[in-house]
Amino acid sequence: MTPPATERPELWQRAVDVIRREPPARQGPLLHRDFHPGNVLCTGTHGDPRIGGVVDRVESSWGPADLDVVHCSTALALLHGSPAGMHFADRNLAAGGTLSDGDAAHLYRRLPDALDLAPDAEKVAVAWRELGRVDLTASVLTQRLEGYVESLFMRYA
């Protein structure tokens, strides 16, 4: 669960310690479970984009609403940096979305997605590189993922 290129193994150990705890109470609606920018169809202009549809629902399941927000936040952190990942969840709440109650529950929901990507974040970047994001090197992805995990701890721990 630790990125091979990390210089901060203690950060990753801290994240593992959080998700070893008892999970928060579970509730929730139907989830997409692979919600990220590549699965969102947009309409409107560059300055005023609107969601026109969501595709690729083969991973759908039931669970906490946080999980779709979490997955997209992690993807945005990898694509654009930690602030983008953190901002997405904030915008979701501002638009009327809901997340787990309490900082501990929210941290518990967000860390597993980052940990899932930690050993090999490059696997999700393959498609992005094919679309021209050649800047997404192993080093950049590790730094962004670590910055995101650190931001989660700073806000929710």
GIPE-V693225 format. One record per pair of residues at least 24 apart in sequence whose C-alpha atoms are under 6 Angstrom apart, sorted by sequence separation. I is the first residue (numbers start at 1). J is the second residue. If there is no record, write none. Layout:
BEGIN
I & J
I & J
END
This chain:
BEGIN
32 & 57
33 & 59
33 & 60
32 & 60
31 & 60
31 & 61
30 & 61
31 & 62
30 & 62
29 & 62
35 & 68
66 & 99
29 & 63
28 & 63
33 & 68
27 & 63
28 & 64
36 & 72
27 & 64
28 & 65
35 & 72
70 & 110
107 & 156
103 & 156
78 & 141
81 & 144
82 & 147
78 & 144
82 & 148
24 & 105
19 & 108
1 & 115
3 & 118
2 & 118
3 & 119
1 & 118
2 & 119
1 & 119
END
